[in-house]
Amino acid sequence: MSATSLDLAKAGYSDTEYFASGTAESFRGVGAQGKDGRWSVAPKASAPYRTRIIVRRPRDAKHFNGTLLVEWLNVSSGSDAAPDFSYAGTEITRSGYAWVGVSVQKIGVEGGTGVVAVAGLPTGGLRGADPVRYASLHHPGDEYALDIFSQVGRSLLAPGARALGALRPQRIVAIGESQSAFELTTYIDAIQPTARIFDGFFVHSRGGGAIPISGGDISSGITGGIRIRDDVDVPVFLLETETDETFLGYFAARQPDSAHIRLWDVAGAAHADAYLLGGNASILPCKGGINTAPTHYIVASALDQLDRWIRTGTPPPPAPRMKIATVKGSVTVQRDSLGNAIGGVRTAANDVPVAALSGTATDTSSVICVVFGSTRPFDQATLERLYPNKAAYLTAFRRATDKAIASGYLLPADRAAILAEAARVKI
């Protein structure tokens, strides 16, 4: 479960599974749970749990950069997945982060129906995948998930934490994508002010709502433009895609950047994309091309920027907002004549395009297809009109890439790979 195609051994990393157990609390809301996110909670009940964590860390402690990333594993498909490690694994291992994935929700442990259905993916949770290995695991319900996450984070900071070996974290950062980002929104608004465990948060592809304090999934979430509380006192980095702004309703929750909140919304990006699938796009039932934007490179830079922000107090560079308007009652990304988004965090894929990249799907027959957006390659006539020859394209692409690097939206370490991908484009 939560396997990775990255060669961890070659990167000098170990990949180990542990069990974590304790007695967790559930919570009840105290006062209103308003759109401003200034929520208060009190303990409600307690219950024992035993769950699983995955630890990926440098074998050589000298390679550890001091930052521990704790990912709230995503269960939208009906089993644990680690989308942020999938997007940022290359940056995580080359820069020396330690990473822990936590099976926080009941579906991940004991199985159940996710909010999206993907043929061929397991839905039985850990216990269904290996009834013998995971026989001792027990999850009392998602109303306890917030405290389970806190307890795991706190235990990893304890002196001599077995799971981290010789590593001694100087910083601990909570990360999560999609449903997990909804959960982190609730965690930041309701739990972080008193728990004060995490030094920062990477909230990736949340929608406009949050998960109720009583637990549940996205389908039972609190909707209506729930913001990150404006008195948060640790860095919160939000990264949003076109799909998140429109289909998932994040546009209603947009808020200004502040001393501790930064938003990057990424032009051309979808909630999920071809890179996340790792070449397994055939498992999707979607007709037409899914999104192929280079969003993973922006995720890598966002993670680097967040880490620097926590270490030095220097916030990430601000980003222009993607141009979005309400058209006939529908929140809609505004596009140029080629079909690409206007504004937002941009790379050469947007400014020297060979396709219209969109968070809006051409196949809306299922939720899974909707969140994977679309790619519409330009025809030959359009390519010839835009670029007189391959050399002109590559020159323009290189300049746009260097501009994005200078702006802080891409990492210099990824420049060669990005330009190599452009060199394979047929003009």
Stockholm file with secondary structure:
# STOCKHOLM 1.0

chainA/1-427         MSATSLDLAKAGYSDTEYFASGTAESFRGVGAQGKDGRWSVAPKASAPYRTRIIVRRPRDAKHFNGTLLVEWLNVSSGSDAAPDFSYAGTEITRSGYAWVGVSVQKIGVEGGTGVVAVAGLPTGGLRGADPVRYASLHHPGDEYALDIFSQVGRSLLAPGARALGALRPQRIVAIGESQSAFELTTYIDAIQPTARIFDGFFVHSRGGGAIPISGGDISSGITGGIRIRDDVDVPVFLLETETDETFLGYFAARQPDSAHIRLWDVAGAAHADAYLLGGNASILPCKGGINTAPTHYIVASALDQLDRWIRTGTPPPPAPRMKIATVKGSVTVQRDSLGNAIGGVRTAANDVPVAALSGTATDTSSVICVVFGSTRPFDQATLERLYPNKAAYLTAFRRATDKAIASGYLLPADRAAILAEAARVKI
#=GR chainA/1-427 SS CCCCSSCTTTTTEEEEEEEEEEEEEEEEEESCCCTTCCCEEEEEEEEEEEEEEEEEEESSGGGCCSEEEEEECBCTTSSCBCHHHHHHHHHHHHHTCEEEEECCSHHHHHCCCCSSCCTTSCCSHHHHHCTTTTTTCBCCCGGGHHHHHHHHHHHHHSTTCGGGTTCCCSEEEEEEETHHHHHHHHIIIIIHHHHCCCSEEEEESCCSCBCCTTCCCGGGCBCSCCCCCTTCCSCEEEEEEHHHHTTTCGGGGCCCCCSSEEEEEETTCCSSCHHHHTTCGGGSCCCSCCCCCCHHHHHHHHHHHHHHHHHHSCCCCCCCCBCEEEETTEEEECBCTTSCBCBSBCCHHHHSCSEEEESSCSCCSSHHHHHTCEEEECCHHHHHHHCSSHHHHHHHHHHHHHHHHHHTSSCGGGHHHHHHHHHTCCC
#=GC SS_cons         CCCCSSCTTTTTEEEEEEEEEEEEEEEEEESCCCTTCCCEEEEEEEEEEEEEEEEEEESSGGGCCSEEEEEECBCTTSSCBCHHHHHHHHHHHHHTCEEEEECCSHHHHHCCCCSSCCTTSCCSHHHHHCTTTTTTCBCCCGGGHHHHHHHHHHHHHSTTCGGGTTCCCSEEEEEEETHHHHHHHHIIIIIHHHHCCCSEEEEESCCSCBCCTTCCCGGGCBCSCCCCCTTCCSCEEEEEEHHHHTTTCGGGGCCCCCSSEEEEEETTCCSSCHHHHTTCGGGSCCCSCCCCCCHHHHHHHHHHHHHHHHHHSCCCCCCCCBCEEEETTEEEECBCTTSCBCBSBCCHHHHSCSEEEESSCSCCSSHHHHHTCEEEECCHHHHHHHCSSHHHHHHHHHHHHHHHHHHTSSCGGGHHHHHHHHHTCCC
//
